[in-house]
Amino acid sequence: MDAMTRAQATRRRKALRQSAKPRPGLPRAQRPPADVTRDLFLVWRAPRVGEANPQRLTNPVWSWLARQRDLHAYTANAHFRGPSSLSVGPCWCASRFGQSETALPDGRVIAIGGEHEDSYDPDFYIYNDVIVTDPAGALEIYGYSHAVFPPTDFHSATLDGERIIVIGCAGHPSQRVPAHTPVFALDTRTLAITRLETTGAAPGWLYKHQAARSADGASIVVRGGERLIEVDGEQMFRENPDDWSLDLGRLVWTRLTERRWQQWELARADGKTNNLLMIWCGSHDAQSERPFARKQLAELEQDLGFLPDFTRHAQRFAPPLEHTTIESDHGAQIVVDGVTVRYREEPYSVRVTIEGPLAPEKVQVLIEDARAKLEELERTPYVARPIGE
């Protein structure tokens, strides 16, 4: 799920939690089997890590939840009238972002890690477990200590013979080391996990990337995603424009490309989340005469203290340079002098990616133009800074 879609979904869920009336019972297809009682649910309600490598943690509660990928932790906990996650911590859940699934030749499917919700949510949790589903649909769930296998999400999982190579993750901020690329091997026979120590020109800490075996099967090629960098002593993620190769025999990384795309961040000077999603929704309401749309516009004006200039909003990524606009489902894209420029709105910033060499004076024009328009839209100062290597 892209950043804007995910932010929109999580905000909507948060609003529902705050305002919804008590929920009716679970739909029949989601109801637990008879052996999953409230007492048993309370025993297995919380996530836990393993002590062995692996430790079998299969139990009726998690087996039920593992088959309910659309059932959120909050809803499962509410069904059994469990304690508040604000007080006792998150509820175990199989509804996750960034979980990998790998199909094996013997018909098993191995799901690894993933996270539930975002960090603001009391049920937020990054998992380090492994869920194995056999061809008949039977489930086994295994846990590991954090020393063996740390919380892992938005990684890649590539089958290599009788092992799965797990590369990268988002993880918790305390885990992240910019120059290090976490690599693990999961033995598909024993389900033991081993940390692989690699050398060479590694991509560093990355996540949301793609990985595939090379044509000769001797290496894994990694591309795309986000890489962790340090800017002015601050850790932040930068889009990864390059391709990297991991030799599976020697465990040596090689950098395959060096595209040197320019990347910029436009953000509110006060460090607060922006209102761009709200303004985007308002721009659609402004085109409708329906009473509901009029009501939404009135609420937007009340929340912001002003009604945004929606004409200006439509032009926010149209710099005073000769350019061509490209239709995109994931933000705005234009082409200037044959170079693609992408704008991606996120809750805390707008990321601008320039996919190639562009005259410095034109870079300055398009960055300053977008910064000034965003500042005008939100009526608050915006700052622009480059995101280097």
C-alpha positions as CSV (number, residue, x, y, z in Angstrom):
1,M,0.0,0.0,0.0
2,D,1.5,3.4,-1.0
3,A,2.1,6.1,1.7
4,M,-1.0,8.2,0.9
5,T,-3.4,5.3,0.7
6,R,-2.0,3.8,3.9
7,A,-2.2,7.2,5.8
8,Q,-5.8,7.6,4.6
9,A,-6.8,4.2,5.8
10,T,-5.2,4.4,9.2
11,R,-6.6,7.9,9.8
12,R,-10.1,6.5,8.9
13,R,-9.7,3.6,11.3
14,K,-8.6,5.9,14.1
15,A,-11.6,8.1,13.5
16,L,-13.9,5.1,13.6
17,R,-12.5,4.0,16.9
18,Q,-13.1,7.3,18.4
19,S,-16.7,7.8,17.2
20,A,-18.2,4.4,16.4
21,K,-21.0,2.9,18.5
22,P,-20.5,-0.5,20.0
23,R,-19.9,-3.0,17.2
24,P,-22.3,-5.9,16.6
25,G,-21.0,-9.5,16.9
26,L,-18.5,-10.8,14.4
27,P,-19.8,-12.1,11.0
28,R,-20.3,-15.8,11.0
29,A,-17.3,-16.4,8.8
30,Q,-15.0,-14.6,11.3
31,R,-16.4,-16.2,14.5
32,P,-13.9,-18.3,16.6
33,P,-14.4,-22.0,16.8
34,A,-15.9,-23.5,20.0
35,D,-12.6,-24.3,21.6
36,V,-11.5,-20.6,21.5
37,T,-13.0,-19.4,24.7
38,R,-12.6,-16.1,26.4
39,D,-10.3,-17.6,29.0
40,L,-8.1,-19.2,26.4
41,F,-8.1,-15.9,24.4
42,L,-6.9,-14.0,27.4
43,V,-4.0,-16.5,27.8
44,W,-2.9,-16.1,24.2
45,R,-4.1,-12.5,23.6
46,A,-0.7,-10.8,23.5
47,P,2.2,-11.4,21.1
48,R,5.2,-13.3,22.5
49,V,8.7,-14.2,21.3
50,G,10.2,-17.6,21.2
51,E,13.0,-19.0,23.3
52,A,14.2,-21.7,20.9
53,N,15.2,-21.5,17.2
54,P,12.4,-22.1,16.4
55,Q,9.8,-22.4,19.2
56,R,6.5,-23.8,18.2
57,L,3.8,-21.4,19.4
58,T,0.8,-22.9,17.6
59,N,-2.4,-22.5,19.7
60,P,-6.1,-22.4,18.9
61,V,-6.4,-18.6,19.4
62,W,-3.6,-17.7,17.0
63,S,-4.6,-20.4,14.5
64,W,-8.1,-18.9,14.4
65,L,-6.7,-15.3,14.0
66,A,-4.1,-16.4,11.4
67,R,-7.0,-17.5,9.1
68,Q,-8.7,-14.1,9.6
69,R,-6.4,-11.7,7.7
70,D,-9.1,-9.0,7.7
71,L,-9.8,-9.2,11.4
72,H,-8.1,-6.4,13.3
73,A,-6.6,-6.8,16.7
74,Y,-9.0,-4.2,18.1
75,T,-12.1,-6.1,16.8
76,A,-10.9,-9.5,18.1
77,N,-10.1,-8.1,21.5
78,A,-13.5,-6.3,21.7
79,H,-15.3,-9.6,20.7
80,F,-13.9,-11.2,23.9
81,R,-14.2,-8.0,26.0
82,G,-10.5,-8.1,26.5
83,P,-8.5,-5.5,28.5
84,S,-7.6,-2.3,26.8
85,S,-4.5,-2.4,24.7
86,L,-3.7,1.1,26.1
87,S,-3.2,-0.6,29.5
88,V,-1.8,-4.1,28.7
89,G,-0.3,-3.8,25.3
90,P,-1.2,-5.0,21.8
91,C,-3.3,-7.9,20.8
92,W,-1.9,-10.6,18.5
93,C,-3.1,-10.3,15.0
94,A,-2.6,-11.6,11.5
95,S,-3.9,-8.5,9.7
96,R,-0.5,-7.1,8.7
97,F,1.4,-4.8,6.4
98,G,4.8,-5.8,5.1
99,Q,4.5,-9.5,5.6
100,S,6.1,-11.8,3.0
101,E,4.6,-15.0,1.7
102,T,6.7,-17.6,0.0
103,A,5.3,-20.7,-1.8
104,L,7.4,-23.8,-1.6
105,P,7.6,-26.6,-4.1
106,D,6.0,-29.0,-1.6
107,G,2.9,-26.9,-1.5
108,R,3.6,-25.1,1.9
109,V,3.3,-21.3,2.1
110,I,5.6,-19.6,4.6
111,A,4.6,-16.1,5.9
112,I,7.2,-14.1,7.7
113,G,6.9,-11.2,10.1
114,G,5.0,-8.0,9.2
115,E,3.4,-5.2,11.3
116,H,-0.1,-4.4,12.5
117,E,-1.2,-0.8,12.3
118,D,1.1,2.3,12.7
119,S,3.1,3.4,15.7
120,Y,0.3,5.7,17.1
121,D,-2.0,2.7,17.6
122,P,-2.1,0.8,20.9
123,D,-2.2,-2.5,18.9
124,F,0.9,-1.5,16.8
125,Y,3.4,-4.4,16.8
126,I,6.2,-5.6,14.5
127,Y,6.3,-9.4,14.4
128,N,9.2,-11.8,14.1
129,D,7.2,-15.0,13.7
130,V,6.8,-17.5,10.9
131,I,3.4,-18.9,9.9
132,V,3.5,-22.2,7.9
133,T,0.4,-23.3,6.0
134,D,0.4,-26.8,4.5
135,P,-1.5,-27.8,1.3
136,A,-4.4,-29.1,3.4
137,G,-4.7,-25.7,5.1
138,A,-3.3,-26.7,8.5
139,L,-1.3,-24.0,10.3
140,E,1.8,-24.0,12.4
141,I,3.2,-20.8,14.1
142,Y,6.8,-20.4,15.2
143,G,8.5,-17.8,17.3
144,Y,12.1,-16.7,17.7
145,S,14.0,-14.6,20.2
146,H,14.9,-11.0,19.1
147,A,18.6,-12.0,19.2
148,V,18.0,-14.7,16.6
149,F,15.4,-12.8,14.5
150,P,14.5,-9.2,15.3
151,P,11.1,-7.6,14.4
152,T,10.9,-7.7,10.6
153,D,8.5,-6.0,8.2
154,F,8.6,-4.8,4.6
155,H,11.5,-7.1,3.9
156,S,12.0,-9.3,0.8
157,A,11.9,-13.1,1.0
158,T,13.6,-15.0,-1.9
159,L,13.6,-18.8,-2.2
160,D,17.1,-20.3,-2.7
161,G,16.9,-24.1,-2.7
162,E,15.9,-25.2,0.8
163,R,16.2,-21.8,2.4
164,I,14.5,-18.4,2.2
165,I,16.8,-15.4,2.1
166,V,15.3,-12.5,4.0
167,I,16.7,-9.1,3.2
168,G,16.1,-5.7,4.9
169,C,13.1,-4.4,6.9
170,A,11.7,-1.2,8.3
171,G,11.9,-2.4,11.9
172,H,12.0,-0.1,15.0
173,P,14.1,3.0,14.9
174,S,16.3,1.6,17.6
175,Q,17.2,-1.4,15.3
176,R,18.3,0.7,12.3
177,V,21.9,1.1,11.3
178,P,22.3,3.1,8.1
179,A,25.3,1.2,6.7
180,H,24.1,-2.3,7.6
181,T,21.8,-4.5,5.5
182,P,20.1,-7.2,7.6
183,V,20.2,-10.6,5.9
184,F,18.8,-13.9,7.3
185,A,18.3,-17.4,6.0
186,L,15.3,-19.5,7.0
187,D,15.8,-23.2,6.6
188,T,12.6,-24.5,5.1
189,R,13.2,-28.0,6.6
190,T,13.9,-27.1,10.2
191,L,12.5,-23.5,10.2
192,A,15.6,-22.4,12.0
193,I,16.8,-18.9,11.2
194,T,20.4,-17.9,10.8
195,R,21.9,-14.4,10.5
196,L,24.1,-14.1,7.4
197,E,27.2,-11.8,7.7
198,T,27.8,-10.1,4.4
199,T,30.6,-8.0,3.0
200,G,31.1,-5.7,0.0
201,A,29.2,-2.6,-1.2
202,A,25.9,-3.2,0.6
203,P,22.8,-1.0,0.0
204,G,22.5,-0.3,3.7
205,W,19.3,-0.4,5.7
206,L,16.4,-0.7,3.3
207,Y,12.8,-1.7,3.1
208,K,9.9,-2.0,0.7
209,H,12.3,-3.1,-2.0
210,Q,12.0,-5.9,-4.6
211,A,14.3,-8.9,-4.8
212,A,14.7,-11.6,-7.4
213,R,17.2,-14.4,-8.2
214,S,19.6,-13.6,-11.1
215,A,19.3,-15.5,-14.3
216,D,22.0,-17.9,-13.3
217,G,20.6,-18.3,-9.8
218,A,24.0,-17.4,-8.2
219,S,22.8,-14.1,-6.7
220,I,19.9,-12.0,-5.6
221,V,19.3,-8.6,-7.2
222,V,17.7,-5.9,-5.0
223,R,16.1,-2.7,-6.4
224,G,13.7,0.0,-5.4
225,G,12.4,0.7,-1.9
226,E,13.7,3.1,0.7
227,R,17.2,3.4,2.1
228,L,18.1,4.8,5.5
229,I,20.5,7.8,5.4
230,E,21.8,10.4,7.8
231,V,21.1,14.1,7.0
232,D,22.5,16.7,9.5
233,G,22.8,14.0,12.1
234,E,19.2,12.9,11.6
235,Q,18.2,9.5,10.3
236,M,15.7,9.5,7.4
237,F,14.7,7.3,4.5
238,R,15.5,8.1,0.9
239,E,14.1,6.5,-2.2
240,N,16.6,3.9,-3.5
241,P,17.2,4.5,-7.2
242,D,19.9,1.8,-7.6
243,D,20.3,-1.9,-8.1
244,W,22.4,-4.1,-5.8
245,S,23.5,-7.8,-6.1
246,L,24.2,-10.3,-3.3
247,D,26.4,-13.2,-4.3
248,L,24.7,-16.2,-2.5
249,G,27.9,-18.2,-2.4
250,R,30.4,-15.6,-1.1
251,L,27.8,-13.4,0.6
252,V,29.4,-10.3,-1.1
253,W,27.3,-7.3,-2.1
254,T,28.0,-5.4,-5.4
255,R,26.5,-2.1,-6.4
256,L,25.2,-2.5,-10.0
257,T,24.1,1.1,-10.8
258,E,24.8,4.7,-9.6
259,R,22.0,6.8,-10.9
260,R,22.5,9.8,-8.6
261,W,18.9,11.0,-8.6
262,Q,18.3,14.2,-6.8
263,Q,15.7,14.0,-3.9
264,W,14.2,16.9,-1.9
265,E,11.9,17.2,1.1
266,L,9.4,20.0,1.5
267,A,8.0,20.2,5.0
268,R,6.3,22.6,7.4
269,A,8.8,24.7,9.3
270,D,7.0,23.9,12.6
271,G,7.5,20.1,12.1
272,K,3.8,19.3,12.3
273,T,1.9,17.0,10.1
274,N,0.6,18.7,7.0
275,N,-3.1,19.2,6.0
276,L,-2.5,18.2,2.3
277,L,-4.7,15.1,2.5
278,M,-7.6,17.1,4.0
279,I,-7.1,19.8,1.3
280,W,-7.1,17.2,-1.4
281,C,-10.4,15.8,-0.1
282,G,-11.7,19.4,0.0
283,S,-10.7,20.0,-3.6
284,H,-13.1,17.1,-4.6
285,D,-15.9,18.4,-2.4
286,A,-15.5,21.8,-3.9
287,Q,-16.6,20.3,-7.3
288,S,-19.9,19.0,-5.9
289,E,-23.1,20.7,-4.9
290,R,-24.3,17.9,-2.8
291,P,-25.3,18.8,0.8
292,F,-22.7,16.4,2.2
293,A,-19.9,17.9,0.2
294,R,-21.0,21.4,1.3
295,K,-20.9,20.2,4.9
296,Q,-17.4,18.7,4.5
297,L,-16.2,22.0,3.1
298,A,-17.6,23.9,6.0
299,E,-15.9,21.5,8.4
300,L,-12.6,21.9,6.5
301,E,-12.8,25.7,6.8
302,Q,-13.5,25.4,10.5
303,D,-10.6,23.0,11.1
304,L,-8.1,25.1,9.2
305,G,-9.5,28.5,10.0
306,F,-9.7,29.3,6.3
307,L,-10.8,27.8,3.0
308,P,-7.9,26.8,0.8
309,D,-7.4,28.1,-2.7
310,F,-8.3,25.0,-4.6
311,T,-7.2,26.5,-8.0
312,R,-3.8,27.0,-6.4
313,H,-3.9,23.4,-5.1
314,A,-4.4,22.1,-8.6
315,Q,-1.3,23.9,-9.7
316,R,0.9,23.1,-6.8
317,F,3.1,20.8,-8.9
318,A,3.1,22.8,-12.1
319,P,6.3,24.9,-12.1
320,P,6.8,27.9,-14.4
321,L,9.0,25.7,-16.7
322,E,8.1,24.1,-20.0
323,H,7.0,20.6,-18.9
324,T,4.7,17.7,-19.7
325,T,2.4,16.2,-17.2
326,I,2.2,12.4,-16.8
327,E,-0.8,10.7,-15.5
328,S,0.0,8.7,-12.3
329,D,-1.9,6.9,-9.6
330,H,0.9,7.5,-7.1
331,G,1.3,11.3,-6.9
332,A,2.1,13.9,-9.5
333,Q,4.7,13.4,-12.3
334,I,6.0,15.9,-14.9
335,V,8.8,15.8,-17.4
336,V,11.3,18.7,-17.8
337,D,13.9,18.6,-20.5
338,G,13.4,14.8,-20.8
339,V,13.9,14.2,-17.0
340,T,11.0,12.8,-15.0
341,V,10.2,14.7,-11.8
342,R,8.0,13.0,-9.2
343,Y,6.1,14.6,-6.3
344,R,4.9,12.3,-3.5
345,E,2.7,13.7,-0.6
346,E,3.3,12.1,2.8
347,P,1.8,13.1,6.2
348,Y,4.9,15.0,7.2
349,S,6.4,16.1,3.9
350,V,6.3,16.2,0.1
351,R,9.1,14.2,-1.5
352,V,10.4,15.5,-4.8
353,T,12.5,13.0,-6.9
354,I,14.4,14.2,-10.0
355,E,15.3,11.1,-12.1
356,G,18.4,12.4,-13.9
357,P,20.6,15.4,-14.5
358,L,18.7,18.7,-14.7
359,A,20.2,22.2,-14.9
360,P,20.7,23.6,-11.3
361,E,18.8,26.7,-12.0
362,K,15.8,24.7,-13.2
363,V,16.0,22.5,-10.1
364,Q,15.9,25.7,-8.0
365,V,12.8,27.0,-9.8
366,L,10.7,23.8,-9.5
367,I,11.6,23.3,-5.8
368,E,11.0,26.9,-4.8
369,D,7.8,27.0,-6.8
370,A,6.4,23.9,-5.0
371,R,7.6,25.2,-1.6
372,A,6.0,28.6,-2.1
373,K,2.7,27.1,-3.2
374,L,2.5,24.6,-0.3
375,E,3.3,27.5,2.1
376,E,0.4,29.5,0.5
377,L,-2.0,26.6,0.6
378,E,-1.4,25.9,4.3
379,R,-0.7,29.5,5.3
380,T,2.3,28.4,7.3
381,P,6.1,28.5,6.5
382,Y,7.5,25.6,4.5
383,V,11.2,24.7,4.2
384,A,13.0,22.7,1.5
385,R,16.1,20.6,1.9
386,P,18.0,18.2,-0.3
387,I,18.1,14.5,0.8
388,G,21.6,13.4,0.0
389,E,23.3,10.0,-0.2
